[in-house]
């Protein structure tokens, strides 16, 4: 069969089959890539700043629809309620987030939940490389703008040192601060006292976090995934067709060879011997 396969026309056929299979494989890769792409882009509505008190309420369940929403709030920081969250990366360096309790003006207070008459929300104000660089929060009434993010999970079986937290976990922080809190935290992008900028970018010693909106979770498009598998099958089928054509040609050549060696080439006396009784 190899002798047949090495004939020029079948070598050319093999090259053509490989080329067709390569195209099918590329189509399979394209369909597979489309099967895991997010179907919708980042929601631009999250970049429109909305009042925190109209977006989320204390005691409410944190809905996915408000995640990454840019919010604004008026209130004041409590310098006694500030912690450092270790293990935070920025530009390849490991440091700390400075997280401070922010008393939200005009926010409802959950009765019987905490001793404080105010409702707070944790605010990640910025990043520092060393704990000694953590400055006190700005005083007075602050106009806060930032991204609303879901509470993180605390690190299990870990007791944080005084002035530290294992994560930006609302459950962990309200136990330490004994306050009523929103079920989320804010990554600050701007902090103003009147017309003065008092945020991380205003020489406070903190570096801005600049946390962007997260893209939607990737969803598997099963139809595109099926198409990607289908193209692989087509690629294999193209090679199978070439092999089957070569096999059939080889079989025909063997049959032709048998016909050439058939009765018409038998000597006359041999035929007479066969027919004699």
Secondary structure as the mmCIF struct_conf table of DSSP 4:
data_model
#
loop_
_struct_conf.conf_type_id
_struct_conf.id
_struct_conf.beg_label_comp_id
_struct_conf.beg_label_asym_id
_struct_conf.beg_label_seq_id
_struct_conf.end_label_comp_id
_struct_conf.end_label_asym_id
_struct_conf.end_label_seq_id
HELX_RH_AL_P HELX_RH_AL_P1 UNK A 2 UNK A 5
TURN_TY1_P TURN_TY1_P1 UNK A 6 UNK A 6
BEND BEND1 UNK A 7 UNK A 7
HELX_RH_AL_P HELX_RH_AL_P2 UNK A 8 UNK A 35
TURN_TY1_P TURN_TY1_P2 UNK A 36 UNK A 36
BEND BEND2 UNK A 37 UNK A 37
BEND BEND3 UNK A 39 UNK A 40
HELX_RH_3T_P HELX_RH_3T_P1 UNK A 44 UNK A 47
BEND BEND4 UNK A 48 UNK A 48
STRN STRN1 UNK A 50 UNK A 51
HELX_RH_AL_P HELX_RH_AL_P3 UNK A 52 UNK A 55
TURN_TY1_P TURN_TY1_P3 UNK A 58 UNK A 59
BEND BEND5 UNK A 60 UNK A 60
HELX_RH_3T_P HELX_RH_3T_P2 UNK A 64 UNK A 66
TURN_TY1_P TURN_TY1_P4 UNK A 67 UNK A 68
STRN STRN2 UNK A 70 UNK A 90
TURN_TY1_P TURN_TY1_P5 UNK A 91 UNK A 92
STRN STRN3 UNK A 93 UNK A 104
TURN_TY1_P TURN_TY1_P6 UNK A 105 UNK A 106
TURN_TY1_P TURN_TY1_P7 UNK A 111 UNK A 113
BEND BEND6 UNK A 115 UNK A 115
BEND BEND7 UNK A 117 UNK A 118
STRN STRN4 UNK A 119 UNK A 128
BEND BEND8 UNK A 129 UNK A 130
HELX_RH_3T_P HELX_RH_3T_P3 UNK A 131 UNK A 133
HELX_LH_PP_P HELX_LH_PP_P1 UNK A 135 UNK A 139
BEND BEND9 UNK A 140 UNK A 140
STRN STRN5 UNK A 142 UNK A 150
HELX_LH_PP_P HELX_LH_PP_P2 UNK A 151 UNK A 155
TURN_TY1_P TURN_TY1_P8 UNK A 156 UNK A 157
HELX_LH_PP_P HELX_LH_PP_P3 UNK A 160 UNK A 161
TURN_TY1_P TURN_TY1_P9 UNK A 162 UNK A 163
STRN STRN6 UNK A 164 UNK A 165
BEND BEND10 UNK A 166 UNK A 168
HELX_RH_AL_P HELX_RH_AL_P4 UNK A 170 UNK A 177
TURN_TY1_P TURN_TY1_P10 UNK A 178 UNK A 178
STRN STRN7 UNK A 180 UNK A 193
TURN_TY1_P TURN_TY1_P11 UNK A 194 UNK A 195
STRN STRN8 UNK A 196 UNK A 197
BEND BEND11 UNK A 199 UNK A 199
HELX_RH_3T_P HELX_RH_3T_P4 UNK A 200 UNK A 202
BEND BEND12 UNK A 203 UNK A 205
HELX_LH_PP_P HELX_LH_PP_P4 UNK A 206 UNK A 206
STRN STRN9 UNK A 207 UNK A 207
HELX_LH_PP_P HELX_LH_PP_P5 UNK A 208 UNK A 208
HELX_LH_PP_P HELX_LH_PP_P6 UNK A 211 UNK A 218
HELX_RH_AL_P HELX_RH_AL_P5 UNK A 222 UNK A 260
TURN_TY1_P TURN_TY1_P12 UNK A 261 UNK A 261
BEND BEND13 UNK A 262 UNK A 262
HELX_RH_3T_P HELX_RH_3T_P5 UNK A 263 UNK A 265
BEND BEND14 UNK A 266 UNK A 266
HELX_RH_AL_P HELX_RH_AL_P6 UNK A 268 UNK A 275
#
